[in-house]
């Protein structure tokens, strides 16, 4: 009798793929925001960087929650348009008074 071959778990495999290929959803142009350091600015151009910036902000309103949810969902592999994420991140940055001009 042949031993049964175990198939890899499909869910874990899909999760690994989505992290690899969808882990950074890039958007152009970058969104420039204030950072903790005085006078420093950060240009966020992907969902992961946007999520990292959202974590540091103290003012968290409804736009912040929407941007947080979209970034997190995108990083988990949900098919979300990067332009939608960018638009939500810009709204959250303006709401928290963290948005800077691109110059």
N, CA, C and O atoms as CSV, one atom per row, in Angstrom:
chain,resi,resn,atom,element,x,y,z
A,1,UNK,N,N,0.837,-1.174,0.000
A,1,UNK,CA,C,0.000,0.000,0.000
A,1,UNK,C,C,0.889,1.247,0.000
A,1,UNK,O,O,1.835,1.356,0.780
A,2,UNK,N,N,0.560,2.179,-0.891
A,2,UNK,CA,C,1.326,3.417,-0.999
A,2,UNK,C,C,0.944,4.381,0.117
A,2,UNK,O,O,-0.228,4.491,0.476
A,3,UNK,N,N,1.929,5.074,0.659
A,3,UNK,CA,C,1.562,6.093,1.664
A,3,UNK,C,C,0.861,7.265,0.973
A,3,UNK,O,O,1.201,7.630,-0.152
A,4,UNK,N,N,-0.092,7.831,1.644
A,4,UNK,CA,C,-0.825,8.962,1.096
A,4,UNK,C,C,0.054,10.212,1.128
A,4,UNK,O,O,0.720,10.506,2.121
A,5,UNK,N,N,0.031,10.931,0.015
A,5,UNK,CA,C,0.773,12.191,-0.038
A,5,UNK,C,C,-0.109,13.300,0.502
A,5,UNK,O,O,-1.283,13.410,0.147
A,6,UNK,N,N,0.446,14.081,1.326
A,6,UNK,CA,C,-0.319,15.201,1.883
A,6,UNK,C,C,-0.196,16.393,0.948
A,6,UNK,O,O,0.896,16.751,0.508
A,7,UNK,N,N,-1.311,16.983,0.662
A,7,UNK,CA,C,-1.318,18.192,-0.148
A,7,UNK,C,C,-1.059,19.384,0.757
A,7,UNK,O,O,-1.532,19.416,1.893
A,8,UNK,N,N,-0.305,20.370,0.259
A,8,UNK,CA,C,-0.101,21.558,1.097
A,8,UNK,C,C,-1.422,22.284,1.316
A,8,UNK,O,O,-2.324,22.240,0.480
A,9,UNK,N,N,-1.507,22.929,2.422
A,9,UNK,CA,C,-2.730,23.682,2.703
A,9,UNK,C,C,-2.845,24.833,1.730
A,9,UNK,O,O,-1.946,25.668,1.627
A,10,UNK,N,N,-3.932,24.872,1.033
A,10,UNK,CA,C,-4.121,25.880,0.001
A,10,UNK,C,C,-4.242,27.281,0.605
A,10,UNK,O,O,-3.709,28.237,0.041
A,11,UNK,N,N,-4.910,27.416,1.706
A,11,UNK,CA,C,-5.117,28.730,2.305
A,11,UNK,C,C,-3.781,29.372,2.701
A,11,UNK,O,O,-3.560,30.556,2.446
A,12,UNK,N,N,-2.901,28.595,3.319
A,12,UNK,CA,C,-1.600,29.132,3.717
A,12,UNK,C,C,-0.783,29.512,2.485
A,12,UNK,O,O,-0.089,30.529,2.492
A,13,UNK,N,N,-0.862,28.715,1.444
A,13,UNK,CA,C,-0.132,28.997,0.215
A,13,UNK,C,C,-0.628,30.295,-0.414
A,13,UNK,O,O,0.176,31.125,-0.840
A,14,UNK,N,N,-1.931,30.473,-0.475
A,14,UNK,CA,C,-2.491,31.700,-1.040
A,14,UNK,C,C,-2.102,32.892,-0.183
A,14,UNK,O,O,-1.817,33.968,-0.708
A,15,UNK,N,N,-2.087,32.713,1.120
A,15,UNK,CA,C,-1.718,33.796,2.014
A,15,UNK,C,C,-0.272,34.227,1.773
A,15,UNK,O,O,0.024,35.421,1.742
A,16,UNK,N,N,0.640,33.243,1.600
A,16,UNK,CA,C,2.032,33.566,1.329
A,16,UNK,C,C,2.172,34.303,0.008
A,16,UNK,O,O,2.938,35.261,-0.092
A,17,UNK,N,N,1.433,33.860,-1.011
A,17,UNK,CA,C,1.488,34.520,-2.308
A,17,UNK,C,C,0.985,35.942,-2.229
A,17,UNK,O,O,1.585,36.850,-2.803
A,18,UNK,N,N,-0.115,36.142,-1.520
A,18,UNK,CA,C,-0.670,37.484,-1.454
A,18,UNK,C,C,0.262,38.422,-0.700
A,18,UNK,O,O,0.345,39.603,-1.037
A,19,UNK,N,N,0.966,37.923,0.312
A,19,UNK,CA,C,1.917,38.777,1.000
A,19,UNK,C,C,3.090,39.136,0.091
A,19,UNK,O,O,3.592,40.259,0.123
A,20,UNK,N,N,3.518,38.171,-0.718
A,20,UNK,CA,C,4.660,38.412,-1.583
A,20,UNK,C,C,4.311,39.400,-2.691
A,20,UNK,O,O,5.052,40.352,-2.933
A,21,UNK,N,N,3.198,39.178,-3.355
A,21,UNK,CA,C,2.876,39.987,-4.519
A,21,UNK,C,C,1.998,41.191,-4.206
A,21,UNK,O,O,2.067,42.198,-4.911
A,22,UNK,N,N,1.191,41.113,-3.186
A,22,UNK,CA,C,0.291,42.214,-2.859
A,22,UNK,C,C,0.717,42.938,-1.593
A,22,UNK,O,O,0.020,43.837,-1.123
A,23,UNK,N,N,1.858,42.549,-1.041
A,23,UNK,CA,C,2.306,43.151,0.207
A,23,UNK,C,C,2.533,44.647,0.113
A,23,UNK,O,O,2.259,45.376,1.066
A,24,UNK,N,N,3.026,45.110,-1.012
A,24,UNK,CA,C,3.231,46.540,-1.207
A,24,UNK,C,C,2.430,46.964,-2.422
A,24,UNK,O,O,2.846,46.726,-3.556
A,25,UNK,N,N,1.316,47.574,-2.201
A,25,UNK,CA,C,0.521,48.102,-3.304
A,25,UNK,C,C,0.975,49.532,-3.540
A,25,UNK,O,O,0.710,50.418,-2.729
A,26,UNK,N,N,1.650,49.748,-4.637
A,26,UNK,CA,C,2.268,51.036,-4.920
A,26,UNK,C,C,1.262,52.021,-5.480
A,26,UNK,O,O,0.376,51.651,-6.250
A,27,UNK,N,N,1.405,53.290,-5.086
A,27,UNK,CA,C,0.601,54.342,-5.692
A,27,UNK,C,C,1.487,55.532,-6.029
A,27,UNK,O,O,2.467,55.822,-5.343
A,28,UNK,N,N,1.111,56.211,-7.108
A,28,UNK,CA,C,1.874,57.354,-7.621
A,28,UNK,C,C,0.925,58.511,-7.795
A,28,UNK,O,O,-0.188,58.292,-8.274
A,29,UNK,N,N,1.279,59.703,-7.449
A,29,UNK,CA,C,2.505,60.147,-6.792
A,29,UNK,C,C,2.464,59.839,-5.302
A,29,UNK,O,O,1.392,59.581,-4.754
A,30,UNK,N,N,3.623,59.862,-4.639
A,30,UNK,CA,C,3.635,59.597,-3.199
A,30,UNK,C,C,2.921,60.695,-2.420
A,30,UNK,O,O,2.779,61.826,-2.884
A,31,UNK,N,N,2.477,60.326,-1.223
A,31,UNK,CA,C,1.818,61.280,-0.324
A,31,UNK,C,C,2.854,61.668,0.737
A,31,UNK,O,O,3.375,60.806,1.444
A,32,UNK,N,N,3.147,62.959,0.844
A,32,UNK,CA,C,4.134,63.424,1.812
A,32,UNK,C,C,3.441,63.822,3.109
A,32,UNK,O,O,2.478,64.588,3.117
A,33,UNK,N,N,3.970,63.271,4.215
A,33,UNK,CA,C,3.391,63.531,5.533
A,33,UNK,C,C,4.486,63.930,6.507
A,33,UNK,O,O,5.665,63.647,6.295
A,34,UNK,N,N,4.069,64.597,7.587
A,34,UNK,CA,C,4.991,64.959,8.664
A,34,UNK,C,C,5.405,63.703,9.413
A,34,UNK,O,O,4.670,62.716,9.449
A,35,UNK,N,N,6.581,63.749,10.008
A,35,UNK,CA,C,7.040,62.630,10.839
A,35,UNK,C,C,7.286,63.131,12.256
A,35,UNK,O,O,7.133,64.318,12.544
A,36,UNK,N,N,7.663,62.222,13.124
A,36,UNK,CA,C,7.933,62.558,14.521
A,36,UNK,C,C,9.120,63.512,14.650
A,36,UNK,O,O,9.142,64.358,15.544
A,37,UNK,N,N,10.103,63.382,13.765
A,37,UNK,CA,C,11.294,64.225,13.800
A,37,UNK,C,C,10.942,65.621,13.304
A,37,UNK,O,O,10.237,65.771,12.307
A,38,UNK,N,N,11.432,66.637,13.998
A,38,UNK,CA,C,11.145,68.020,13.609
A,38,UNK,C,C,11.673,68.313,12.213
A,38,UNK,O,O,12.844,68.069,11.920
A,39,UNK,N,N,10.810,68.835,11.359
A,39,UNK,CA,C,11.198,69.233,10.019
A,39,UNK,C,C,11.342,68.107,9.025
A,39,UNK,O,O,11.593,68.359,7.847
A,40,UNK,N,N,11.191,66.879,9.462
A,40,UNK,CA,C,11.335,65.745,8.547
A,40,UNK,C,C,10.005,65.432,7.879
A,40,UNK,O,O,8.938,65.687,8.438
A,41,UNK,N,N,10.085,64.878,6.680
A,41,UNK,CA,C,8.894,64.485,5.946
A,41,UNK,C,C,9.121,63.110,5.353
A,41,UNK,O,O,10.254,62.706,5.087
A,42,UNK,N,N,8.032,62.403,5.151
A,42,UNK,CA,C,8.113,61.044,4.616
A,42,UNK,C,C,7.174,60.935,3.422
A,42,UNK,O,O,6.016,61.347,3.499
A,43,UNK,N,N,7.662,60.389,2.337
A,43,UNK,CA,C,6.830,60.170,1.152
A,43,UNK,C,C,6.327,58.745,1.132
A,43,UNK,O,O,7.099,57.817,0.889
A,44,UNK,N,N,5.049,58.560,1.383
A,44,UNK,CA,C,4.443,57.220,1.360
A,44,UNK,C,C,3.987,56.920,-0.058
A,44,UNK,O,O,3.223,57.683,-0.649
A,45,UNK,N,N,4.459,55.811,-0.599
A,45,UNK,CA,C,4.045,55.439,-1.942
A,45,UNK,C,C,3.539,54.005,-2.036
A,45,UNK,O,O,3.423,53.460,-3.133
A,46,UNK,N,N,3.237,53.390,-0.897
A,46,UNK,CA,C,2.642,52.055,-0.912
A,46,UNK,C,C,1.828,51.833,0.360
A,46,UNK,O,O,1.926,52.591,1.325
A,47,UNK,N,N,1.034,50.788,0.334
A,47,UNK,CA,C,0.103,50.514,1.437
A,47,UNK,C,C,0.827,50.217,2.740
A,47,UNK,O,O,0.368,50.620,3.808
A,48,UNK,N,N,1.949,49.520,2.665
A,48,UNK,CA,C,2.681,49.172,3.882
A,48,UNK,C,C,3.250,50.429,4.550
A,48,UNK,O,O,3.158,50.570,5.770
A,49,UNK,N,N,3.830,51.333,3.774
A,49,UNK,CA,C,4.375,52.575,4.326
A,49,UNK,C,C,3.261,53.450,4.892
A,49,UNK,O,O,3.432,54.087,5.932
A,50,UNK,N,N,2.124,53.476,4.205
A,50,UNK,CA,C,0.987,54.252,4.695
A,50,UNK,C,C,0.501,53.702,6.037
A,50,UNK,O,O,0.190,54.468,6.949
A,51,UNK,N,N,0.438,52.390,6.153
A,51,UNK,CA,C,-0.003,51.772,7.407
A,51,UNK,C,C,0.974,52.088,8.541
A,51,UNK,O,O,0.554,52.359,9.666
A,52,UNK,N,N,2.264,52.054,8.249
A,52,UNK,CA,C,3.271,52.386,9.266
A,52,UNK,C,C,3.111,53.832,9.737
A,52,UNK,O,O,3.251,54.111,10.928
A,53,UNK,N,N,2.822,54.743,8.825
A,53,UNK,CA,C,2.611,56.131,9.218
A,53,UNK,C,C,1.328,56.288,10.019
A,53,UNK,O,O,1.298,57.018,11.010
A,54,UNK,N,N,0.270,55.609,9.597
A,54,UNK,CA,C,-1.009,55.701,10.310
A,54,UNK,C,C,-0.861,55.255,11.768
A,54,UNK,O,O,-1.522,55.796,12.654
A,55,UNK,N,N,-0.005,54.283,12.012
A,55,UNK,CA,C,0.217,53.793,13.385
A,55,UNK,C,C,0.738,54.878,14.308
A,55,UNK,O,O,0.453,54.864,15.506
A,56,UNK,N,N,1.504,55.824,13.763
A,56,UNK,CA,C,2.170,56.819,14.609
A,56,UNK,C,C,1.300,58.035,14.907
A,56,UNK,O,O,1.636,58.824,15.789
A,57,UNK,N,N,0.206,58.200,14.202
A,57,UNK,CA,C,-0.612,59.403,14.366
A,57,UNK,C,C,-1.497,59.305,15.603
A,57,UNK,O,O,-2.054,58.250,15.906
A,58,UNK,N,N,-1.613,60.418,16.307
A,58,UNK,CA,C,-2.428,60.429,17.523
A,58,UNK,C,C,-3.867,60.849,17.240
A,58,UNK,O,O,-4.780,60.429,17.951
A,59,UNK,N,N,-4.085,61.671,16.214
A,59,UNK,CA,C,-5.450,62.095,15.863
A,59,UNK,C,C,-6.054,61.052,14.937
A,59,UNK,O,O,-5.621,60.898,13.795
A,60,UNK,N,N,-7.052,60.342,15.431
A,60,UNK,CA,C,-7.637,59.230,14.677
A,60,UNK,C,C,-9.137,59.421,14.528
A,60,UNK,O,O,-9.917,59.101,15.424
A,61,UNK,N,N,-9.517,59.947,13.382
A,61,UNK,CA,C,-10.923,60.186,13.083
A,61,UNK,C,C,-11.471,59.147,12.123
A,61,UNK,O,O,-10.844,58.110,11.909
A,62,UNK,N,N,-12.634,59.412,11.543
A,62,UNK,CA,C,-13.259,58.449,10.633
A,62,UNK,C,C,-12.433,58.194,9.370
A,62,UNK,O,O,-12.427,57.073,8.861
A,63,UNK,N,N,-11.738,59.210,8.857
A,63,UNK,CA,C,-10.904,59.003,7.674
A,63,UNK,C,C,-9.707,58.119,8.008
A,63,UNK,O,O,-9.272,57.307,7.191
A,64,UNK,N,N,-9.180,58.290,9.223
A,64,UNK,CA,C,-8.073,57.452,9.661
A,64,UNK,C,C,-8.501,55.988,9.701
A,64,UNK,O,O,-7.769,55.110,9.245
A,65,UNK,N,N,-9.687,55.729,10.250
A,65,UNK,CA,C,-10.171,54.348,10.358
A,65,UNK,C,C,-10.401,53.730,8.987
A,65,UNK,O,O,-10.117,52.549,8.785
A,66,UNK,N,N,-10.912,54.512,8.045
A,66,UNK,CA,C,-11.128,53.988,6.695
A,66,UNK,C,C,-9.792,53.661,6.033
A,66,UNK,O,O,-9.649,52.598,5.430
A,67,UNK,N,N,-8.806,54.567,6.137
A,67,UNK,CA,C,-7.492,54.323,5.546
A,67,UNK,C,C,-6.821,53.112,6.196
A,67,UNK,O,O,-6.206,52.296,5.510
A,68,UNK,N,N,-6.941,53.001,7.505
A,68,UNK,CA,C,-6.368,51.868,8.239
A,68,UNK,C,C,-6.958,50.552,7.742
A,68,UNK,O,O,-6.230,49.595,7.480
A,69,UNK,N,N,-8.273,50.513,7.615
A,69,UNK,CA,C,-8.955,49.299,7.169
A,69,UNK,C,C,-8.554,48.930,5.751
A,69,UNK,O,O,-8.300,47.760,5.464
A,70,UNK,N,N,-8.495,49.914,4.860
A,70,UNK,CA,C,-8.126,49.645,3.466
A,70,UNK,C,C,-6.684,49.144,3.363
A,70,UNK,O,O,-6.418,48.181,2.643
A,71,UNK,N,N,-5.763,49.777,4.063
A,71,UNK,CA,C,-4.368,49.337,4.023
A,71,UNK,C,C,-4.214,47.926,4.566
A,71,UNK,O,O,-3.524,47.097,3.973
A,72,UNK,N,N,-4.847,47.660,5.676
A,72,UNK,CA,C,-4.763,46.345,6.292
A,72,UNK,C,C,-5.363,45.277,5.388
A,72,UNK,O,O,-4.786,44.200,5.234
A,73,UNK,N,N,-6.508,45.562,4.794
A,73,UNK,CA,C,-7.155,44.607,3.886
A,73,UNK,C,C,-6.281,44.337,2.664
A,73,UNK,O,O,-6.168,43.197,2.213
A,74,UNK,N,N,-5.672,45.382,2.137
A,74,UNK,CA,C,-4.808,45.213,0.964
A,74,UNK,C,C,-3.593,44.356,1.303
A,74,UNK,O,O,-3.181,43.518,0.502
A,75,UNK,N,N,-3.023,44.562,2.478
A,75,UNK,CA,C,-1.860,43.780,2.878
A,75,UNK,C,C,-2.216,42.333,3.171
A,75,UNK,O,O,-1.357,41.453,3.109
A,76,UNK,N,N,-3.480,42.084,3.489
A,76,UNK,CA,C,-3.924,40.709,3.713
A,76,UNK,C,C,-4.285,40.015,2.406
A,76,UNK,O,O,-4.602,38.825,2.396
A,77,UNK,N,N,-4.235,40.766,1.291
A,77,UNK,CA,C,-4.453,40.131,-0.005
A,77,UNK,C,C,-5.752,40.462,-0.688
A,77,UNK,O,O,-6.008,39.958,-1.782
A,78,UNK,N,N,-6.591,41.295,-0.085
A,78,UNK,CA,C,-7.840,41.674,-0.740
A,78,UNK,C,C,-7.536,42.538,-1.963
A,78,UNK,O,O,-6.651,43.393,-1.910
A,79,UNK,N,N,-8.259,42.324,-3.063
A,79,UNK,CA,C,-7.994,43.105,-4.279
A,79,UNK,C,C,-8.559,44.518,-4.167
A,79,UNK,O,O,-9.733,44.751,-4.455
A,80,UNK,N,N,-7.723,45.447,-3.752
A,80,UNK,CA,C,-8.131,46.840,-3.592
A,80,UNK,C,C,-7.273,47.691,-4.511
A,80,UNK,O,O,-6.055,47.523,-4.577
A,81,UNK,N,N,-7.917,48.604,-5.217
A,81,UNK,CA,C,-7.217,49.492,-6.127
A,81,UNK,C,C,-6.299,50.423,-5.323
A,81,UNK,O,O,-6.762,51.064,-4.380
A,82,UNK,N,N,-5.013,50.511,-5.675
A,82,UNK,CA,C,-4.091,51.386,-4.937
A,82,UNK,C,C,-4.520,52.854,-4.936
A,82,UNK,O,O,-4.208,53.583,-3.994
A,83,UNK,N,N,-5.227,53.297,-5.974
A,83,UNK,CA,C,-5.686,54.690,-6.007
A,83,UNK,C,C,-6.727,54.956,-4.918
A,83,UNK,O,O,-6.805,56.063,-4.384
A,84,UNK,N,N,-7.515,53.947,-4.597
A,84,UNK,CA,C,-8.502,54.078,-3.520
A,84,UNK,C,C,-7.784,54.199,-2.181
A,84,UNK,O,O,-8.172,54.999,-1.330
A,85,UNK,N,N,-6.746,53.409,-2.004
A,85,UNK,CA,C,-5.958,53.467,-0.768
A,85,UNK,C,C,-5.297,54.833,-0.640
A,85,UNK,O,O,-5.314,55.436,0.433
A,86,UNK,N,N,-4.719,55.319,-1.727
A,86,UNK,CA,C,-4.054,56.627,-1.715
A,86,UNK,C,C,-5.036,57.738,-1.354
A,86,UNK,O,O,-4.733,58.605,-0.534
A,87,UNK,N,N,-6.212,57.704,-1.973
A,87,UNK,CA,C,-7.226,58.729,-1.718
A,87,UNK,C,C,-7.642,58.725,-0.243
A,87,UNK,O,O,-7.786,59.786,0.364
A,88,UNK,N,N,-7.834,57.537,0.328
A,88,UNK,CA,C,-8.212,57.433,1.741
A,88,UNK,C,C,-7.076,57.900,2.639
A,88,UNK,O,O,-7.317,58.533,3.667
A,89,UNK,N,N,-5.841,57.594,2.258
A,89,UNK,CA,C,-4.686,58.014,3.059
A,89,UNK,C,C,-4.527,59.528,3.039
A,89,UNK,O,O,-4.211,60.131,4.064
A,90,UNK,N,N,-4.741,60.146,1.885
A,90,UNK,CA,C,-4.671,61.612,1.783
A,90,UNK,C,C,-5.736,62.248,2.674
A,90,UNK,O,O,-5.454,63.212,3.385
A,91,UNK,N,N,-6.956,61.713,2.639
A,91,UNK,CA,C,-8.040,62.246,3.470
A,91,UNK,C,C,-7.690,62.119,4.956
A,91,UNK,O,O,-7.950,63.033,5.739
A,92,UNK,N,N,-7.094,60.974,5.343
A,92,UNK,CA,C,-6.707,60.772,6.740
A,92,UNK,C,C,-5.587,61.736,7.138
A,92,UNK,O,O,-5.588,62.266,8.249
A,93,UNK,N,N,-4.637,61.959,6.234
A,93,UNK,CA,C,-3.527,62.870,6.529
A,93,UNK,C,C,-4.025,64.298,6.692
A,93,UNK,O,O,-3.557,65.025,7.568
A,94,UNK,N,N,-4.962,64.696,5.859
A,94,UNK,CA,C,-5.525,66.045,5.987
A,94,UNK,C,C,-6.323,66.172,7.276
A,94,UNK,O,O,-6.263,67.199,7.952
A,95,UNK,N,N,-7.066,65.133,7.613
A,95,UNK,CA,C,-7.864,65.151,8.835
A,95,UNK,C,C,-6.973,65.269,10.073
A,95,UNK,O,O,-7.320,65.961,11.031
A,96,UNK,N,N,-5.830,64.594,10.047
A,96,UNK,CA,C,-4.908,64.614,11.192
A,96,UNK,C,C,-3.911,65.775,11.119
A,96,UNK,O,O,-3.039,65.910,11.977
A,97,UNK,N,N,-4.049,66.601,10.099
A,97,UNK,CA,C,-3.143,67.727,9.863
A,97,UNK,C,C,-1.699,67.267,9.736
A,97,UNK,O,O,-0.785,67.888,10.279
A,98,UNK,N,N,-1.505,66.166,9.010
A,98,UNK,CA,C,-0.181,65.608,8.780
A,98,UNK,C,C,0.253,65.713,7.326
A,98,UNK,O,O,1.396,65.400,6.993
A,99,UNK,N,N,-0.648,66.150,6.464
A,99,UNK,CA,C,-0.384,66.204,5.034
A,99,UNK,C,C,0.518,67.396,4.689
A,99,UNK,O,O,0.321,68.504,5.188
A,100,UNK,N,N,1.505,67.149,3.831
A,100,UNK,CA,C,2.421,68.187,3.367
A,100,UNK,C,C,2.333,68.292,1.852
A,100,UNK,O,O,1.910,67.353,1.179
A,101,UNK,N,N,2.732,69.428,1.327
A,101,UNK,CA,C,2.741,69.586,-0.126
A,101,UNK,C,C,3.876,68.742,-0.715
A,101,UNK,O,O,4.861,68.475,-0.028
A,102,UNK,N,N,3.749,68.321,-1.975
A,102,UNK,CA,C,4.765,67.456,-2.566
A,102,UNK,C,C,6.091,68.151,-2.866
A,102,UNK,O,O,7.031,67.491,-3.308
A,103,UNK,N,N,6.196,69.437,-2.645
A,103,UNK,CA,C,7.438,70.163,-2.959
A,103,UNK,C,C,8.435,70.087,-1.860
A,103,UNK,O,O,9.526,70.647,-1.976
